[in-house]
């Protein structure tokens, strides 16, 4: 009789330690996955840089009037598909509600012809990084630990404690489903 062990990811404190030991670049924007870029508000507002990078899709994880108030109109002259999430970098904010919609948007962008996706928040280290990590877990089948290591090789990231816990819960859920959500056609 086989014993089924449940997947238990590292505690948040250990995940934070992994991030402290694997520090990547601290620039305005970095490619963290093929054709997937993670960055800050400075780059989000630099249309010339976005054009030069060939960005076709922008996911703003700090959208809103009192945050980074870009939108479809701002990028109209660049022919960029835009998705805005009014998220707050607060450990009590439920970012997990946006994990699947964000993963779907990123995946669609990467699957489009010559698609390049730029995901950002104010600094590109917490909200946007958390959504990129969720995408890698949901669509690419990576564990949270592997996603953290992969992204942090290219960019210094620091999701807040609450976001890391939400990503841990996603990791547990995906492990319980055999990490097959993308193969089931759900994303």
DOFI-22595 format. One record per residue (C-alpha): residue in one letter; x, y, z. Coordinates in steps of 0.5 Angstrom, whole numbers, plus 500, padded with zeros to 3 digits. Example, Ala and Ser with C-alpha at 12.3 -4.5 7.8 and 13.67 -1.06 7.14 Angstrom:
a525491516/s527498514/
This chain:
x500500500/x503507498/x503512503/x501519499/x505525502/x503532502/x507537499/x509542504/x513548501/x518551506/x516556511/x516564509/x522565513/x526560509/x523563503/x526569505/x533567506/x533564499/x531570496/x537574501/x542569498/x540569491/x540577489/x540578482/x540585478/x537591481/x536595475/x529598472/x528592468/x530585467/x528579463/x527574468/x524568463/x524568455/x520574453/x518576460/x520582463/x520585470/x521592472/x519598475/x514605474/x520608471/x520603465/x513603465/x513610463/x518610458/x515609452/x521609448/x524604452/x518599451/x518600444/x526599443/x525592448/x519590443/x514590449/x507588446/x503587453/x504591460/x501588466/x501594471/x500591478/x500598481/x494601477/x490606479/x489614480/x493614486/x499609484/x501608477/x496611473/x498608466/x492605462/x490603455/x490610453/x497611455/x500606451/x495607445/x501609440/x505603442/x499598440/x500595447/x495590450/x494593457/x492589464/x491593470/x491591477/x490595483/x494592488/x497594494/x504592497/x501590504/x501583507/x494583508/x492585501/x489579497/x494578491/x492571490/x485573487/x489576481/x494570480/x490566475/x488572471/x495575471/x498568469/x492568463/x494575461/x502573461/x501567458/x497570452/x502575451/x508570450/x504566446/x502572441/x506573435/x513576437/x510577444/x514580450/x511582456/x513587461/x510586468/x511592473/x509595480/x512601483/x519598484/x518591481/x520587487/x514585491/x507586487/x509585480/x514579482/x509575486/x505575480/x511573475/x512567480/x505565480/x505565473/x511561473/x508556478/x501556474/x503556467/x510553467/x509548472/x515550477/x515550484/x515556488/x522555490/x524553483/x520560481/x524564486/x531561484/x529562477/x527570478/x532572483/x537569478/x536575474/x532580478/x533582486/x526581488/x522581495/x515579495/x512581502/x511576507/x503576506/x505575498/x510569500/x504566504/x499566499/x504563494/x506558499/x498556499/x498556491/x504552491/x501547496/x494547491/x498546485/x502540488/x496537490/x493537483/x500534480/x502541477/x497540471/x493546471/x496548464/x495541461/x488541463/x486547459/x485551465/x490556463/
